[in-house]
Amino acid sequence: MKPIAFRSAAARPAATRPALPRAARVARLVRHSPLLQVGLVAGFWLAGEAMVRLLGLPLPGGLVGLALVLALLASGRLKRQNLRRGAQWLLADMLLFFVPAVLAVLDHGELIGLTGLKILFVILLSTVMVMVVTALTVEALSRWSRADDEPALS
Amino acid sequence: MMSLLSPEAAGRVLLWSLVTIGFYAAAKRIYRRWPRWWLSPLAVTPALIALVVVGLHASYRDYIGGTRWLVLLLGPATVAFAFPIYEQRALIRRHWPVLLAGMVAGSATAVLTSWALATAVGLDGVLRLSLLPRSMSTPFAMEVSGDIGGVPDLTAIFVVITGIAGGALGDLVLARLRFGSALARGALFGLGAHGVGTARAHQIGQTEGAVAGLVMVLVGLLNVLAAPLVAHLLR
């Protein structure tokens, strides 16, 4: 993980291409390969996991990795184009990653029948309540904050 | 990784990975052509795979043994959320107090109503705990579920049901209560129905979609951070 390398790569003009130092060549490769970007993101995840283990943090490693990436993006050490396609791929097909976990339903026969109906009832009603409360809160507050400053988007 | 050395295990990984990825790709294609909520790839893919697993007289253990590497990718997916958060920084800077209030109110409602309704219909123990984090996006929900003493696998199932139902319920709620601000409409979908809701919100409008995605991510973060506290209160 050498974030400095990405900055130097991005700052270098394209004309100097043949003489690019290795770090810059790697960065250019990353910019054009979604797969390498996925690898980069996975690297940050592993770094987060390692930090959590080593420091004994009470946080999931993925979250630490996320914070790491955000900090590097915000400080300009990591360019968004080195991450964009990989991140979008991971997010767009995130569904695929938890399909296997959903199949656990096969081991939970107790969910079929009355228990399943009860669970469905709880989920449906609770979801409607969550939606109504959230939207009412945001609507009320944004109307209120619109009154005293800039026009809010709507 | 050791188990990959045996041909039997390698075959299992190959078979179930191909089945999973193949059905997922097919389900996505079907949904693109007929975008009905009940044809959501979220529902169709596991259903098709379940047919194959049962048809081949295999067990969930066989199946998950071959596809655990896919579930592991949820870790990098969590990290990938840094990107949309960074992209929406202007929106966050401008509206963070309103969005934060909405997220806290919504999360509290999710946990309290799940707990109360589950208790009312006589669900308790692990089932009730596993229901609490179901409004969140899966990687976060499974993390929180484990933290508070639920079963992450069960929570994954509940998250999926919430998503599928939430896409349709959100439309119903919006038809009854007209919310004037795009922030409110986006937050409704992002908090109520995570990924599926975000997809639906994108169809309604750009701001709605951005807000939904942002709220979905931030509420996941918020809840993962709050989970130890909730776990403490539940004990």
Interface residues (C-beta under 8 A of the other chain):
Chain A: V38 V41 A42 F44 W45 G48 E49 P58 L59 P60 G61 G62 L63 G65 L66 A67 V69 L70 L73 A74 R80 L83 R84 G86 A87 Q88 L90 L91 D93 M94 L95 L96 F97 F98 V99 P100 A101 V102 L103 A104 V105 L106 D107 H108 L111 T115 K118 I119 L120 F121 V122 I123 L124 L125 S126 T127 V128 M129 V130 M131 V132 V133 T134 A135 L136 T137 V138 E139 L141 S142 R143 S145 A152 L153 S154
Chain B: T20 I21 Y24 P41 L42 T45 P46 I49 A50 V53 V54 S59 Y60 Y63 I64 T67 R68 L70 V71 L73 L74 G75 P76 A77 T78 V79 A80 F81 A82 F83 P84 I85 Y86 E87 H95 P97 V98 L99 A101 G102 M103 A105 G106 T109 A110 T113 S114 L117 A118 V121 G122 L123 L127 L131 R134 S135 S137 T138 P139 M142 E143 P152 D153 L154 A156 I157 F158 V159 V160 I161 T162 A165 G166 L169 G170 L172 V173 L177 F179 G180 S181 A182 L183 A184 R185 A187 L188 F189 L191 G192 A193 G195 T207 L221 V224 L225 P228
